[in-house]
Amino acid sequence: MCERTDVLENKWYRMAVNARGEIESIYDKDLGRELLDGVANRLLYTRDGYRTWSDTEELGGKIAQTVALDKDEKRIVIEDTITDASDLWNTDRFHRYGHYAFPFKVENPRFYSQLNGPVIDAHEGVTPHVQDTFSCIRDWCAVENDEFGIALVQPDTCIVEYGLLHKTDAYCREGRPASGHIYPHVFADGLQYQLDRPPSFRFRFILTSYAGSWRDAHIPAFAARQVGSLAADGDIAALVRADQPNVELVALKRAEDGDGLIARFRETEGRATRAKVVQTLVANARISRTTVLEGPPKGKASVADGVDFLPFETVTLRLSGDLPALKTAPAKEPWTGLLIRPRVFPGGKGGTTYLLWGTDDAADFDHYELYRDGHLLATVENEIDEGIPYRNARYEDKTATGPHRYEIRSIYKDGRKGPMVLAKSNNEFGDDGYHGA
């Protein structure tokens, strides 16, 4: 039980937040109404595929949830972290799922999902062959009626369920939910085989409420400010922008031919709009329309009298002139968190030792040889699960009796043998390649 409840208040909201960082009440002073129909920012955890719900302590590790009010903008900022969720690091697959609950009190709700470009009604906007039980959003979703709405910006997770958590067929076509609840999906145990330690997470949510519709409140522009500030590109966005709130800068790069910069703008609210570019980045700027491939357009290139946008259209412009000195960060391969080098770690049952390593994708690869203490223990193929090749191979040593040293090498179809690679221990056991049962 949470014994302490704190009250947070600014000129827009009055909130009650308990000791877990769960929100028990949000009162919107502008709208004069309570926004919650239950406890928000509550973590829901199932260990058996939605048949029952478990206490979050079953996750293991540490959970921290923080909530803050902004003094300068009408928004609530939430940051939730889960460190070393050991229960997700298991020998099953597709049993454990987590969601955060945001049970908003919106009568006769309609839900809106921002996709990669347009915004759709999450139920009327989908075709019959597509499920309507969840949506994959890019940055934000919203629930509203004819009077007011609530938007939820989600920088770190994209799958949401509306109204309730569906426990059966994903294509059940139950129609519009009766409640205004939103449930972001935040984790599952489906990839635990590809991690070399219990996973950790950070989830951020930014919430705002408004009168009228999401268009009236310019929610796409609100979400772009939130995500832009998180990505630390707000300074550039301030130097190159459109003069209409429903047109946002989505990309700024050097031109491929070296002649100036390329700026891409997108209309975000589904309205035909004329907008002008306002910029202070390029001196003596010449701005012209170009194709997405940065070539000459078929029609008029000049944008001196503004740029015409169709609903949700993306337009590419060239900014030529006296460019400032620009620093370009070197391209880096993204870190996915998936396992590459061989790892050895305990799995929590008996003396079994678990080994994982990134797969060898060579066309003439045949199998692996796994050695324990210098002796051949097993031959292993790339793991194929449910017909899908995963980016790892694995082996369970159920005969481990003490400290062991594991080494792995690839064997190719012509008999060639790859180098022997030591399986490193999980960090909590040091980094010496050994694991004691």
C-alpha positions in Angstrom: 0.0 0.0 0.0 1.1 3.6 -0.7 0.8 5.6 2.5 1.9 9.0 1.2 0.0 11.1 -1.4 1.5 14.4 -2.5 -0.4 17.2 -4.1 1.3 19.0 -7.1 -0.2 22.2 -8.4 0.4 24.9 -10.9 -1.9 27.4 -12.8 -3.3 24.6 -15.0 -3.5 21.4 -13.0 -3.9 20.1 -9.4 -2.7 16.5 -9.1 -2.5 13.8 -6.4 0.5 11.5 -6.7 1.2 8.6 -4.5 4.5 7.2 -3.2 4.9 4.9 -6.2 4.7 7.8 -8.7 1.2 6.8 -9.7 -1.3 9.6 -10.4 -4.5 9.3 -8.4 -6.1 12.6 -9.6 -5.7 15.2 -12.3 -7.9 18.3 -12.1 -7.8 20.6 -15.1 -8.5 24.1 -13.9 -9.1 25.5 -17.4 -11.7 22.8 -18.2 -13.1 22.6 -14.7 -13.1 18.8 -14.6 -11.4 15.7 -13.3 -9.4 13.9 -16.0 -9.0 10.5 -14.5 -11.3 7.5 -14.1 -8.8 5.6 -12.0 -5.1 5.5 -11.1 -2.8 6.6 -14.0 0.9 5.8 -14.6 0.2 2.4 -13.0 2.3 -0.4 -14.3 0.3 -3.5 -15.2 2.2 -6.8 -15.4 1.1 -10.3 -16.6 3.3 -13.4 -16.4 0.9 -15.8 -18.1 -0.3 -14.1 -21.3 -3.0 -11.9 -19.8 -4.8 -14.6 -17.9 -3.9 -13.0 -14.6 -2.1 -9.9 -13.4 0.9 -10.0 -11.1 2.4 -7.7 -8.5 5.1 -5.6 -10.2 7.6 -6.9 -7.6 7.5 -10.1 -9.6 9.5 -8.2 -12.3 12.6 -8.1 -10.1 15.0 -5.2 -10.2 14.1 -1.6 -9.3 11.1 0.5 -10.5 11.2 4.3 -10.2 8.4 6.6 -11.4 8.5 10.4 -11.3 5.9 12.9 -12.2 6.3 16.7 -12.6 4.3 19.8 -13.6 5.8 22.4 -16.0 5.6 26.0 -14.8 5.8 27.4 -18.3 3.6 25.1 -20.4 0.4 23.2 -19.8 1.9 19.7 -19.6 2.5 16.9 -17.2 5.9 15.1 -17.6 6.4 11.5 -16.5 9.5 9.4 -16.5 9.4 5.8 -15.5 12.5 3.5 -15.2 12.7 -0.2 -14.7 16.2 -1.5 -14.0 17.3 -5.2 -14.3 13.9 -6.7 -14.9 15.1 -10.2 -14.1 11.7 -11.9 -14.5 11.8 -11.1 -18.3 15.1 -12.9 -18.6 13.7 -16.4 -18.7 13.5 -19.6 -20.7 9.9 -19.0 -22.0 8.8 -16.8 -24.8 5.7 -14.6 -25.2 4.3 -15.0 -21.7 5.2 -11.7 -19.9 3.8 -8.3 -21.0 3.8 -4.9 -19.4 1.5 -1.9 -19.9 1.1 1.5 -18.3 -2.5 2.5 -17.5 -3.8 6.0 -18.3 -7.6 5.7 -17.5 -8.8 9.0 -18.8 -12.4 10.1 -17.9 -13.7 11.1 -21.4 -17.4 10.3 -22.1 -18.3 9.1 -25.6 -14.6 8.9 -26.5 -13.0 9.0 -29.9 -9.3 8.0 -30.2 -6.8 9.4 -32.6 -3.5 7.9 -33.6 -0.6 9.8 -35.3 1.0 7.6 -37.9 4.1 8.3 -40.0 2.4 11.4 -41.5 -1.4 11.4 -41.2 -3.5 11.3 -38.1 -6.4 8.8 -38.2 -9.5 8.0 -36.2 -8.3 4.7 -34.6 -11.6 3.0 -35.4 -13.2 4.7 -38.4 -9.8 5.1 -40.0 -8.9 1.5 -40.4 -10.0 -0.9 -43.1 -11.8 -4.2 -42.3 -8.8 -6.4 -42.7 -6.8 -4.4 -40.1 -7.2 -5.0 -36.4 -8.8 -2.1 -34.3 -7.7 -3.3 -30.9 -4.4 -1.5 -30.8 -2.6 1.2 -32.8 1.1 1.7 -33.7 1.6 5.4 -33.3 4.7 7.6 -34.1 4.8 10.3 -31.4 1.3 10.8 -29.9 -2.3 9.6 -29.5 -5.3 11.4 -28.1 -8.8 10.7 -26.7 -11.5 13.3 -27.0 -15.2 14.0 -27.4 -17.0 17.1 -28.7 -16.0 19.2 -25.7 -12.4 18.4 -24.8 -9.6 16.0 -25.1 -6.4 14.6 -23.7 -3.2 13.9 -25.7 -0.4 11.5 -24.6 3.0 12.0 -26.2 5.1 8.8 -26.0 8.8 9.2 -27.1 9.8 5.6 -26.1 6.9 3.3 -27.0 4.6 3.1 -29.9 1.9 0.5 -29.4 -1.2 1.5 -27.5 -4.5 -0.1 -26.8 -7.7 1.9 -26.4 -10.5 1.5 -24.0 -9.3 -1.8 -22.4 -6.6 -4.4 -22.6 -7.7 -7.1 -25.1 -6.9 -10.6 -23.8 -8.0 -12.6 -26.9 -8.0 -12.2 -30.6 -6.2 -9.1 -31.9 -8.7 -8.8 -34.7 -11.8 -9.0 -32.6 -13.4 -5.8 -34.1 -15.3 -4.9 -30.9 -15.9 -1.4 -32.2 -15.5 1.9 -30.3 -14.6 1.4 -26.6 -17.0 2.9 -24.0 -14.2 4.2 -21.8 -11.5 6.8 -22.6 -8.6 4.6 -21.2 -5.3 4.4 -23.0 -2.8 1.6 -22.3 0.7 2.0 -23.8 2.5 -1.4 -24.3 5.9 -1.1 -22.8 7.7 -4.5 -22.7 7.4 -8.2 -23.4 9.7 -11.2 -22.9 9.8 -12.1 -26.6 13.4 -10.9 -27.1 15.0 -12.1 -23.8 16.9 -14.8 -25.6 18.9 -12.1 -27.4 20.0 -10.1 -24.3 23.1 -10.8 -22.2 21.6 -9.5 -19.0 18.2 -8.6 -17.5 16.8 -5.8 -19.5 16.4 -2.2 -18.3 13.9 0.4 -19.6 13.1 4.1 -19.6 9.6 5.3 -20.6 8.6 8.9 -20.9 5.1 10.3 -21.3 4.0 13.9 -21.7 0.4 14.6 -21.1 -1.7 17.7 -22.0 -5.5 18.4 -22.1 -7.4 20.9 -24.2 -10.8 22.3 -25.1 -12.2 21.4 -28.5 -10.3 19.0 -30.8 -6.7 18.0 -31.3 -6.6 20.3 -34.4 -7.9 23.2 -32.3 -5.1 22.6 -29.8 -2.4 22.0 -32.5 -1.4 18.8 -30.8 1.1 17.8 -33.6 3.0 21.0 -32.9 2.9 20.3 -29.2 4.2 16.8 -29.7 6.9 18.0 -32.0 8.2 20.4 -29.3 8.3 17.6 -26.8 10.1 15.1 -28.9 12.3 17.8 -30.4 13.4 19.0 -27.0 14.2 15.4 -26.0 16.3 15.0 -29.1 18.1 18.3 -28.5 17.3 19.6 -31.9 15.1 22.5 -30.6 17.8 25.1 -31.4 17.8 24.2 -35.1 14.0 24.1 -35.3 13.9 27.6 -33.9 16.3 28.8 -36.7 14.3 27.3 -39.5 10.5 27.0 -39.2 7.2 27.7 -40.9 4.8 30.5 -39.9 1.9 28.2 -39.5 1.4 26.0 -36.4 0.3 23.0 -38.5 3.5 22.9 -40.6 6.6 21.5 -39.0 10.2 21.0 -40.0 10.9 17.3 -40.1 14.4 17.2 -41.6 17.3 19.5 -42.3 20.4 18.3 -44.1 23.2 19.3 -46.4 22.2 19.1 -50.1 23.6 16.1 -51.9 25.2 18.3 -54.6 26.7 20.6 -51.9 24.5 23.6 -52.9 23.0 24.7 -49.6 20.7 22.9 -47.2 17.6 20.7 -47.8 14.7 21.3 -45.5 11.6 19.1 -45.4 8.3 20.4 -44.0 5.2 18.4 -43.3 1.6 19.6 -42.8 0.4 17.9 -39.6 -3.4 18.5 -39.2 -4.9 17.4 -42.5 -5.6 20.9 -43.7 -4.7 22.5 -47.0 -2.4 25.3 -46.0 -0.2 28.0 -47.4 2.9 28.7 -45.2 6.0 30.8 -45.4 9.5 29.7 -44.2 10.9 31.9 -41.5 14.6 31.3 -41.0 17.7 33.0 -39.6 20.2 30.2 -40.2 21.3 31.1 -43.8 22.3 34.6 -44.7 21.2 36.0 -48.0 19.0 32.9 -48.4 17.4 31.8 -51.6 14.6 29.4 -50.9 13.1 27.2 -53.7 11.0 24.1 -54.0 12.7 20.9 -55.1 11.7 17.2 -55.5 12.3 14.7 -52.8 15.4 13.6 -54.8 16.6 17.2 -54.7 16.0 17.8 -58.4 14.1 20.6 -60.2 10.3 20.5 -59.6 7.8 20.1 -62.5 6.0 23.2 -61.5 7.0 26.6 -60.0 10.1 26.5 -57.9 9.8 29.9 -56.3 8.3 30.1 -52.8 8.4 33.9 -52.4 4.7 34.0 -52.0 4.5 31.0 -49.7 4.4 27.2 -50.0 1.1 25.4 -50.7 0.6 22.2 -48.7 -2.0 19.5 -49.4 -3.3 17.8 -46.2 -0.5 15.8 -44.6 1.8 16.6 -47.5 5.6 16.7 -47.1 7.4 19.4 -49.2 11.1 19.6 -49.8 12.9 23.0 -50.1 16.4 24.1 -50.9 18.1 26.9 -48.8 21.0 28.4 -50.7 23.1 31.3 -49.6 25.8 32.1 -47.1 25.9 29.0 -44.9 27.2 29.2 -41.4 29.9 26.7 -40.2 28.0 23.5 -39.6 29.1 20.5 -37.6 27.9 17.2 -38.8 28.0 14.3 -36.4 29.7 11.1 -37.8 27.3 8.4 -38.7 27.3 5.6 -36.1 25.8 2.1 -36.3 22.8 2.2 -33.9 23.2 0.1 -30.7 20.2 -2.2 -30.4 21.0 -3.9 -27.2 21.0 -7.3 -28.9 23.7 -9.8 -28.2 26.8 -10.0 -30.5 29.7 -11.5 -28.7 29.3 -14.9 -26.9 28.0 -14.7 -23.4 27.5 -17.2 -20.6 25.2 -16.7 -17.7 23.0 -18.5 -15.2 19.3 -18.8 -15.9 18.1 -19.4 -12.4 17.1 -23.1 -12.4 19.4 -25.7 -11.0 22.9 -26.0 -12.4 21.9 -25.1 -16.0 24.2 -22.6 -17.7 23.0 -20.6 -20.7 25.1 -19.4 -23.6 24.1 -16.9 -26.3 26.0 -15.5 -29.2 25.3 -13.5 -32.4 24.8 -15.7 -35.5 27.3 -16.2 -38.2 25.4 -15.2 -41.4 28.0 -16.3 -43.9 26.4 -18.0 -47.0 28.6 -21.1 -46.5 28.1 -21.4 -42.7 27.3 -24.9 -41.5 27.3 -25.1 -37.7 29.1 -24.1 -34.5 31.4 -26.2 -32.3 31.0 -25.5 -28.6 33.8 -26.4 -26.2 33.7 -26.7 -22.5 37.1 -26.7 -20.7 38.8 -27.5 -24.0 36.6 -30.5 -24.9 33.9 -30.6 -27.5 30.5 -30.3 -25.7 28.1 -29.9 -28.6 27.5 -28.8 -32.2 24.9 -26.1 -32.6 23.0 -24.6 -35.5 21.6 -21.1 -35.9 18.4 -20.9 -33.8 15.2 -21.0 -35.9 12.1 -20.3 -33.8 8.7 -20.4 -35.4 10.2 -20.2 -38.8 12.1 -16.9 -38.1 15.9 -16.8 -37.9 16.9 -14.8 -34.9 20.0 -12.7 -34.5 21.5 -15.2 -32.0 22.3 -18.8 -31.3 21.9 -20.4 -27.9 22.8 -23.5 -25.9 21.7 -24.7 -22.5 24.4 -26.7 -20.6 22.3 -28.8 -18.2 25.3 -30.8 -17.1 27.4 -27.9 -15.7 28.9 -29.1 -12.3 31.3 -26.3 -11.4 33.3 -23.4 -12.9 33.7 -24.0 -16.7 35.4 -22.3 -19.6 33.3 -22.1 -22.8 34.6 -21.4 -26.3 32.8 -21.3 -29.6 33.8 -21.4 -33.3 32.1 -21.5 -36.7 32.5 -24.5 -39.0 31.9 -23.9 -42.7 30.6 -26.2 -45.4 34.0 -26.7 -47.0 35.4 -27.8 -43.6 37.1 -24.5 -42.7 37.1 -23.6 -39.0 36.7 -20.1 -37.7 38.6 -18.6 -34.8 37.9 -19.9 -31.3 36.0 -17.2 -29.3 35.8 -17.1 -25.5 32.3 -16.8 -24.1 32.4 -13.9 -21.6 30.6 -14.1 -18.4 27.7 -11.8 -17.5 29.1 -8.8 -15.7 27.7 -9.7 -12.3 30.1 -12.8 -12.4 33.1 -10.9 -13.6 34.5 -11.0 -17.1 36.8 -14.0 -17.1 34.8 -16.5 -19.2 34.0 -18.7 -16.2 30.7 -19.5 -14.5 30.3 -21.6 -11.4 27.0 -23.6 -11.1 
